[in-house]
Amino acid sequence: MRFSINIPNFGDFADARTVARVAVAAEEAGWDGLFVWDHVVHDKVVQRGKPFGDPWMLLTAAALATERIRLGTLVTPVARRRPQQLARQVATLDVLSGGRVTFAAGLGGPVADEYASFGEPTDPRVLAGLLDEGLGLLDRYWSGEPVTHQGTHFRVDDVQLLPATAQRPRPPVWIAGFWPNRPPMRRAARWDGAVPLFESAKHGEIPPLGEFRELVAYVEGERERLGAQGAYEFVLGGATPGDADHAGELLAPLHDAGATWWDERQLQTGPGIDRLDPVLRRIEQGPPRL
């Protein structure tokens, strides 16, 4: 199991210099990754008045300050992005970081705040179509080969985007979604990893073992049906205690059930979700020890 730090892109973490500081601390303390939220306003009532940083600019600062840890968003809502622009951002960061980007995608939300506020579509079926078609285009753009495409939502006429990503054939793609909803996990089975959220466990809470086992069985069944091969990641997250051995004891059953990454998060309902000090304290305590 590998271990990452998760931070929002607002509050203290809207400043790219602060995110670079977090990344350096995480690398020095033995963590394996840093993942940043990708929001425009999040909950625009609750977060009103707070600064937000562009996640790809924040991750660029992190990349320039580190050498080892993996970097990415958790998660990017592809449906509200132009695939060609997003492909450029990810490829640029992947080359800059020496191939350390992991790309995580989902529908994103809250839909009323992040989509409707800007006149974007809000129909879940339309958003799912934009996500799937956008993912397919990203995969092709990152290859560095010419792309021609005529789809439901996007049209591309003989375009080649260079440089290609440093990782070949592309950066790992993880897909997020709420379990027990099947469609997002069917989508995840087609890519390189699943980042499940659980209705029964809020952001920062350790997910229930039984539900995770059901999810693993479902995704593995879908991958077998698709004939998918190769390594696959199951990414869970929550808040663990700073005692590495105690944290490891809590995570051991999830590891045994198939979890390959643990993403350390602050409780979303807590006061420290977008504050630097509690995040640095947890980073310096080090990752769980299995």
VENQUIMO-V832693 format. One record per residue. PSI is psi in whole degrees, 0 to 359 (* if undefined). D_LAST is the distance of its C-alpha to the last C-alpha in Angstrom with 1 decimal. Layout:
psi:PSI d_last:D_LAST
psi:PSI d_last:D_LAST
This chain:
psi:137 d_last:8.3
psi:162 d_last:10.2
psi:132 d_last:11.0
psi:163 d_last:14.6
psi:138 d_last:17.0
psi:128 d_last:19.7
psi:151 d_last:23.2
psi:170 d_last:26.6
psi:29 d_last:29.6
psi:178 d_last:31.8
psi:223 d_last:32.3
psi:331 d_last:31.1
psi:9 d_last:29.3
psi:345 d_last:32.7
psi:121 d_last:33.3
psi:329 d_last:32.1
psi:325 d_last:32.0
psi:319 d_last:29.6
psi:322 d_last:27.3
psi:320 d_last:27.6
psi:317 d_last:26.6
psi:316 d_last:23.4
psi:317 d_last:22.6
psi:316 d_last:23.2
psi:319 d_last:21.1
psi:317 d_last:18.1
psi:317 d_last:18.6
psi:330 d_last:19.1
psi:0 d_last:15.9
psi:10 d_last:13.7
psi:160 d_last:13.5
psi:347 d_last:14.5
psi:163 d_last:17.2
psi:125 d_last:19.7
psi:137 d_last:21.4
psi:142 d_last:24.7
psi:157 d_last:26.7
psi:85 d_last:30.0
psi:153 d_last:32.6
psi:311 d_last:36.3
psi:346 d_last:36.9
psi:234 d_last:34.1
psi:104 d_last:35.7
psi:343 d_last:38.9
psi:309 d_last:40.1
psi:320 d_last:37.0
psi:7 d_last:36.3
psi:135 d_last:40.0
psi:353 d_last:40.8
psi:146 d_last:37.4
psi:147 d_last:37.2
psi:144 d_last:35.2
psi:149 d_last:34.2
psi:126 d_last:34.4
psi:326 d_last:30.8
psi:330 d_last:31.8
psi:319 d_last:33.5
psi:317 d_last:30.5
psi:331 d_last:28.2
psi:316 d_last:30.9
psi:320 d_last:30.7
psi:320 d_last:27.0
psi:319 d_last:27.5
psi:338 d_last:30.2
psi:355 d_last:28.1
psi:172 d_last:25.0
psi:339 d_last:24.5
psi:315 d_last:21.0
psi:150 d_last:19.3
psi:152 d_last:20.2
psi:144 d_last:22.7
psi:183 d_last:24.2
psi:150 d_last:25.4
psi:93 d_last:23.9
psi:164 d_last:26.4
psi:124 d_last:29.9
psi:95 d_last:32.6
psi:331 d_last:34.5
psi:339 d_last:37.3
psi:21 d_last:38.5
psi:152 d_last:38.3
psi:120 d_last:40.8
psi:323 d_last:38.9
psi:321 d_last:40.8
psi:317 d_last:39.9
psi:320 d_last:36.3
psi:318 d_last:36.2
psi:314 d_last:37.7
psi:312 d_last:35.2
psi:316 d_last:32.1
psi:319 d_last:33.8
psi:315 d_last:34.8
psi:323 d_last:31.4
psi:319 d_last:29.8
psi:314 d_last:32.5
psi:319 d_last:32.2
psi:358 d_last:28.4
psi:35 d_last:28.6
psi:43 d_last:27.1
psi:14 d_last:24.1
psi:136 d_last:25.1
psi:130 d_last:23.5
psi:118 d_last:26.1
psi:135 d_last:25.2
psi:158 d_last:28.2
psi:186 d_last:29.5
psi:328 d_last:32.6
psi:174 d_last:31.7
psi:180 d_last:33.4
psi:138 d_last:34.9
psi:320 d_last:37.6
psi:322 d_last:40.5
psi:315 d_last:39.4
psi:339 d_last:38.0
psi:301 d_last:40.5
psi:326 d_last:43.6
psi:337 d_last:44.0
psi:16 d_last:44.9
psi:19 d_last:46.9
psi:160 d_last:44.3
psi:150 d_last:44.1
psi:352 d_last:42.2
psi:122 d_last:42.7
psi:326 d_last:39.3
psi:322 d_last:40.8
psi:316 d_last:42.2
psi:320 d_last:38.9
psi:321 d_last:37.1
psi:318 d_last:39.8
psi:320 d_last:39.5
psi:310 d_last:35.7
psi:317 d_last:36.1
psi:322 d_last:39.1
psi:319 d_last:37.6
psi:318 d_last:34.4
psi:321 d_last:36.7
psi:319 d_last:38.7
psi:315 d_last:35.7
psi:318 d_last:34.6
psi:319 d_last:38.2
psi:317 d_last:38.7
psi:341 d_last:35.6
psi:337 d_last:37.1
psi:0 d_last:40.0
psi:157 d_last:42.5
psi:143 d_last:45.4
psi:128 d_last:44.9
psi:133 d_last:47.5
psi:135 d_last:46.6
psi:103 d_last:48.6
psi:190 d_last:46.5
psi:322 d_last:46.7
psi:338 d_last:45.5
psi:147 d_last:45.6
psi:133 d_last:48.2
psi:130 d_last:47.6
psi:95 d_last:50.5
psi:66 d_last:49.7
psi:135 d_last:47.1
psi:122 d_last:44.9
psi:118 d_last:42.2
psi:149 d_last:41.3
psi:155 d_last:39.2
psi:167 d_last:36.9
psi:152 d_last:33.1
psi:323 d_last:31.6
psi:137 d_last:29.1
psi:135 d_last:30.9
psi:349 d_last:31.8
psi:171 d_last:30.3
psi:154 d_last:27.2
psi:141 d_last:24.6
psi:119 d_last:25.8
psi:145 d_last:23.6
psi:131 d_last:25.5
psi:155 d_last:25.0
psi:163 d_last:26.6
psi:129 d_last:26.6
psi:138 d_last:25.7
psi:24 d_last:27.6
psi:126 d_last:30.1
psi:320 d_last:30.4
psi:314 d_last:32.2
psi:330 d_last:29.5
psi:333 d_last:27.0
psi:320 d_last:29.9
psi:316 d_last:30.2
psi:325 d_last:26.5
psi:338 d_last:26.8
psi:352 d_last:29.4
psi:217 d_last:27.2
psi:354 d_last:23.8
psi:159 d_last:21.4
psi:135 d_last:21.5
psi:83 d_last:20.7
psi:141 d_last:21.5
psi:155 d_last:22.6
psi:132 d_last:23.4
psi:332 d_last:26.6
psi:357 d_last:24.9
psi:113 d_last:22.3
psi:167 d_last:23.7
psi:123 d_last:22.3
psi:345 d_last:19.5
psi:142 d_last:18.8
psi:127 d_last:15.7
psi:155 d_last:17.4
psi:135 d_last:18.3
psi:315 d_last:16.5
psi:318 d_last:19.9
psi:323 d_last:21.3
psi:319 d_last:18.5
psi:320 d_last:19.0
psi:318 d_last:22.7
psi:315 d_last:22.3
psi:315 d_last:20.3
psi:320 d_last:23.1
psi:312 d_last:25.7
psi:317 d_last:24.6
psi:324 d_last:24.1
psi:319 d_last:27.5
psi:318 d_last:29.0
psi:322 d_last:27.7
psi:319 d_last:29.1
psi:323 d_last:32.4
psi:349 d_last:32.6
psi:24 d_last:31.8
psi:144 d_last:29.0
psi:169 d_last:27.0
psi:175 d_last:24.3
psi:149 d_last:20.7
psi:142 d_last:20.0
psi:137 d_last:17.5
psi:117 d_last:16.6
psi:115 d_last:16.0
psi:165 d_last:15.1
psi:161 d_last:15.4
psi:189 d_last:15.9
psi:126 d_last:15.6
psi:158 d_last:12.6
psi:158 d_last:13.4
psi:344 d_last:13.4
psi:114 d_last:11.5
psi:320 d_last:8.2
psi:317 d_last:6.9
psi:316 d_last:9.1
psi:318 d_last:8.1
psi:322 d_last:4.4
psi:321 d_last:6.8
psi:325 d_last:9.1
psi:343 d_last:7.6
psi:315 d_last:6.4
psi:323 d_last:10.2
psi:321 d_last:10.9
psi:314 d_last:8.7
psi:332 d_last:10.5
psi:354 d_last:13.7
psi:355 d_last:13.7
psi:131 d_last:12.3
psi:342 d_last:11.9
psi:142 d_last:12.2
psi:123 d_last:11.4
psi:107 d_last:14.6
psi:124 d_last:14.6
psi:151 d_last:18.1
psi:150 d_last:20.5
psi:129 d_last:22.2
psi:333 d_last:25.3
psi:357 d_last:27.5
psi:167 d_last:26.5
psi:348 d_last:28.6
psi:12 d_last:26.1
psi:324 d_last:25.7
psi:28 d_last:27.9
psi:139 d_last:27.8
psi:315 d_last:26.5
psi:310 d_last:25.8
psi:328 d_last:23.0
psi:315 d_last:21.2
psi:320 d_last:21.6
psi:316 d_last:20.3
psi:321 d_last:17.0
psi:312 d_last:16.8
psi:337 d_last:17.5
psi:343 d_last:14.8
psi:163 d_last:12.3
psi:162 d_last:9.5
psi:154 d_last:6.5
psi:115 d_last:3.8
psi:* d_last:0.0
